[in-house]
């Protein structure tokens, strides 16, 4: 919760006047800065440039497969082993695909919705009614766009510091048979940076027991190795806990190397039980003859083990940590004493989440755009683009150079202060002597 600012009307008016003058100066400066999407910077991408030439003409996988040819829907053994490291599951449960985990997520949800996955019929034909998916909020806009395109209703669930509100999640799946799944970004959640605690992961492992048949935990572990801290928080293994609970069919885990190597040319992974993986593979067989196994092989050669991944990600952290530090410093210096906003302090991932006073986010984003700073559109972190309190703003500092991050944050802080002063003045009663 944000404490209500205690400034007097005169102090607010003075703040508004000062911030409006600064805003006008920013608007004249011709800035063109962008904090919208969580893309790796060019120097991060450069860390993986030795993917080119990694194979040196040797295209044979360890099992003798010529990776230049057709086939191999589940991917080559080396790539599945790489996926097992990233997703914390046995290699035999991993499917290694193309460059996009979002594509695998879309195909999986589409398959469950339209065709069914062996242990349950299609979601759309369920006699309980039209399917629904639980969406922890604020959350990942591409998850929401996927559901919206498929016509799957989304139901908001509040995010806590420990993960989704599990009391609300358990009540929803127990009481509503139309709930067919839940989206999760369990480590460094998009956008809050939250890491699900052990108790939350354990409750997720038991969640399918409360739900209707065919319920799926859509566990998008996109930032599993994207640590900023040298001693990062640990995420409990959903797969291990689900296997122990007898609910492995209900857990589907996704990830990729997209922000580890090349964002547009990585390898995506999906892990599931034998039953679910087999049903999904049957669907894939109608769509493709096989993934890009050459790319899988070169990634496997670049990242043969945990130590190789860890060292590589430490170099990533060295590049982006100063940018996150700059964001935190600007927020603390510019907003800590105002009461206009609170924000997260993630230990990894790609985002910082800012919550303004209710009703301010759209104004802040509009003012920033006027001054030449692009921010993620208001409402993007909620299903259907509707933030019920109009307060959440997602900042993505990784892509711009550090100097641009600092400059963009100057503008952003001023916009929050300007919008905050105006908002509070509009809501305060007019003093008696001014009526």
PEHUMO-V10083 format. One record per residue. N is the residue number from 1. RES is the residue in three letters. SS is DSSP state (H for helix, E for strand, L for the rest). Layout:
# PEHUMO-V10083
n/res/ss
N/RES/SS
N/RES/SS
This chain:
# PEHUMO-V10083
n/res/ss
1/UNK/L
2/UNK/L
3/UNK/L
4/UNK/L
5/UNK/L
6/UNK/L
7/UNK/L
8/UNK/L
9/UNK/H
10/UNK/H
11/UNK/H
12/UNK/H
13/UNK/H
14/UNK/H
15/UNK/H
16/UNK/H
17/UNK/H
18/UNK/H
19/UNK/H
20/UNK/H
21/UNK/H
22/UNK/H
23/UNK/H
24/UNK/H
25/UNK/H
26/UNK/H
27/UNK/H
28/UNK/H
29/UNK/L
30/UNK/L
31/UNK/L
32/UNK/L
33/UNK/E
34/UNK/E
35/UNK/L
36/UNK/L
37/UNK/L
38/UNK/L
39/UNK/L
40/UNK/L
41/UNK/L
42/UNK/H
43/UNK/H
44/UNK/H
45/UNK/H
46/UNK/H
47/UNK/L
48/UNK/L
49/UNK/H
50/UNK/H
51/UNK/H
52/UNK/L
53/UNK/L
54/UNK/L
55/UNK/L
56/UNK/L
57/UNK/L
58/UNK/L
59/UNK/L
60/UNK/E
61/UNK/L
62/UNK/L
63/UNK/L
64/UNK/L
65/UNK/L
66/UNK/E
67/UNK/L
68/UNK/L
69/UNK/L
70/UNK/L
71/UNK/L
72/UNK/L
73/UNK/L
74/UNK/L
75/UNK/L
76/UNK/L
77/UNK/H
78/UNK/H
79/UNK/H
80/UNK/H
81/UNK/H
82/UNK/H
83/UNK/H
84/UNK/H
85/UNK/H
86/UNK/H
87/UNK/H
88/UNK/L
89/UNK/L
90/UNK/L
91/UNK/H
92/UNK/H
93/UNK/H
94/UNK/E
95/UNK/E
96/UNK/E
97/UNK/L
98/UNK/L
99/UNK/L
100/UNK/L
101/UNK/H
102/UNK/H
103/UNK/H
104/UNK/H
105/UNK/H
106/UNK/H
107/UNK/H
108/UNK/H
109/UNK/H
110/UNK/H
111/UNK/H
112/UNK/H
113/UNK/H
114/UNK/H
115/UNK/L
116/UNK/L
117/UNK/L
118/UNK/L
119/UNK/L
120/UNK/L
121/UNK/L
122/UNK/L
123/UNK/H
124/UNK/H
125/UNK/H
126/UNK/L
127/UNK/L
128/UNK/L
129/UNK/L
130/UNK/L
131/UNK/L
132/UNK/E
133/UNK/E
134/UNK/E
135/UNK/E
136/UNK/E
137/UNK/E
138/UNK/L
139/UNK/L
140/UNK/L
141/UNK/H
142/UNK/H
143/UNK/H
144/UNK/H
145/UNK/H
146/UNK/H
147/UNK/H
148/UNK/H
149/UNK/H
150/UNK/H
151/UNK/L
152/UNK/L
153/UNK/E
154/UNK/E
155/UNK/E
156/UNK/E
157/UNK/E
158/UNK/E
159/UNK/E
160/UNK/E
161/UNK/L
162/UNK/L
163/UNK/E
164/UNK/E
165/UNK/L
166/UNK/H
167/UNK/H
168/UNK/H
169/UNK/H
170/UNK/H
171/UNK/H
172/UNK/H
173/UNK/H
174/UNK/H
175/UNK/H
176/UNK/L
177/UNK/L
178/UNK/L
179/UNK/E
180/UNK/E
181/UNK/E
182/UNK/E
183/UNK/E
184/UNK/E
185/UNK/L
186/UNK/L
187/UNK/L
188/UNK/L
189/UNK/L
190/UNK/L
191/UNK/L
192/UNK/L
193/UNK/L
194/UNK/L
195/UNK/L
196/UNK/L
197/UNK/L
198/UNK/H
199/UNK/H
200/UNK/H
201/UNK/H
202/UNK/H
203/UNK/H
204/UNK/H
205/UNK/H
206/UNK/H
207/UNK/H
208/UNK/L
209/UNK/L
210/UNK/L
211/UNK/L
212/UNK/L
213/UNK/L
214/UNK/L
215/UNK/L
216/UNK/E
217/UNK/E
218/UNK/E
219/UNK/E
220/UNK/E
221/UNK/L
222/UNK/L
223/UNK/L
224/UNK/L
225/UNK/L
226/UNK/L
227/UNK/E
228/UNK/L
229/UNK/L
230/UNK/L
231/UNK/L
232/UNK/L
233/UNK/L
234/UNK/L
235/UNK/L
236/UNK/L
237/UNK/L
238/UNK/H
239/UNK/H
240/UNK/H
241/UNK/H
242/UNK/H
243/UNK/H
244/UNK/H
245/UNK/H
246/UNK/L
247/UNK/L
248/UNK/H
249/UNK/H
250/UNK/H
251/UNK/E
252/UNK/E
253/UNK/E
254/UNK/E
255/UNK/E
256/UNK/E
257/UNK/L
258/UNK/L
259/UNK/L
260/UNK/L
261/UNK/L
262/UNK/L
263/UNK/L
264/UNK/L
265/UNK/L
266/UNK/L
267/UNK/L
268/UNK/E
269/UNK/E
270/UNK/E
271/UNK/E
272/UNK/L
273/UNK/L
274/UNK/H
275/UNK/H
276/UNK/H
277/UNK/H
278/UNK/H
279/UNK/H
280/UNK/H
281/UNK/H
282/UNK/H
283/UNK/H
284/UNK/H
285/UNK/L
286/UNK/L
287/UNK/L
288/UNK/L
289/UNK/L
290/UNK/L
291/UNK/L
292/UNK/L
293/UNK/H
294/UNK/H
295/UNK/H
296/UNK/H
297/UNK/H
298/UNK/H
299/UNK/H
300/UNK/H
301/UNK/H
302/UNK/H
303/UNK/L
304/UNK/L
305/UNK/L
306/UNK/H
307/UNK/H
308/UNK/H
309/UNK/H
310/UNK/H
311/UNK/H
312/UNK/H
313/UNK/H
314/UNK/H
315/UNK/H
316/UNK/H
317/UNK/H
318/UNK/H
319/UNK/H
320/UNK/H
321/UNK/H
322/UNK/H
323/UNK/H
324/UNK/H
325/UNK/H
326/UNK/H
327/UNK/H
328/UNK/H
329/UNK/H
330/UNK/H
331/UNK/H
332/UNK/H
333/UNK/H
334/UNK/H
335/UNK/H
336/UNK/L
337/UNK/L
338/UNK/L
339/UNK/L
340/UNK/L
341/UNK/E
342/UNK/E
343/UNK/E
344/UNK/L
345/UNK/L
346/UNK/L
347/UNK/L
348/UNK/E
349/UNK/L
350/UNK/L
351/UNK/L
352/UNK/E
353/UNK/E
354/UNK/E
355/UNK/E
356/UNK/E
357/UNK/L
358/UNK/L
359/UNK/L
360/UNK/L
361/UNK/H
362/UNK/H
363/UNK/H
364/UNK/H
365/UNK/H
366/UNK/H
367/UNK/H
368/UNK/H
369/UNK/H
370/UNK/H
371/UNK/L
372/UNK/L
373/UNK/E
374/UNK/E
375/UNK/L
376/UNK/L
377/UNK/L
378/UNK/L
379/UNK/L
380/UNK/L
381/UNK/L
382/UNK/L
383/UNK/H
384/UNK/H
385/UNK/H
386/UNK/L
387/UNK/L
388/UNK/L
389/UNK/L
390/UNK/L
391/UNK/L
392/UNK/E
393/UNK/E
394/UNK/E
395/UNK/E
396/UNK/L
397/UNK/L
398/UNK/L
399/UNK/L
400/UNK/L
401/UNK/L
402/UNK/H
403/UNK/H
404/UNK/H
405/UNK/H
406/UNK/H
407/UNK/H
408/UNK/H
409/UNK/H
410/UNK/H
411/UNK/H
412/UNK/H
413/UNK/H
414/UNK/H
415/UNK/H
416/UNK/H
417/UNK/H
418/UNK/H
419/UNK/H
420/UNK/H
421/UNK/H
422/UNK/H
423/UNK/H
424/UNK/H
425/UNK/H
426/UNK/H
427/UNK/H
428/UNK/L
429/UNK/L
430/UNK/L
431/UNK/L
432/UNK/H
433/UNK/H
434/UNK/H
435/UNK/L
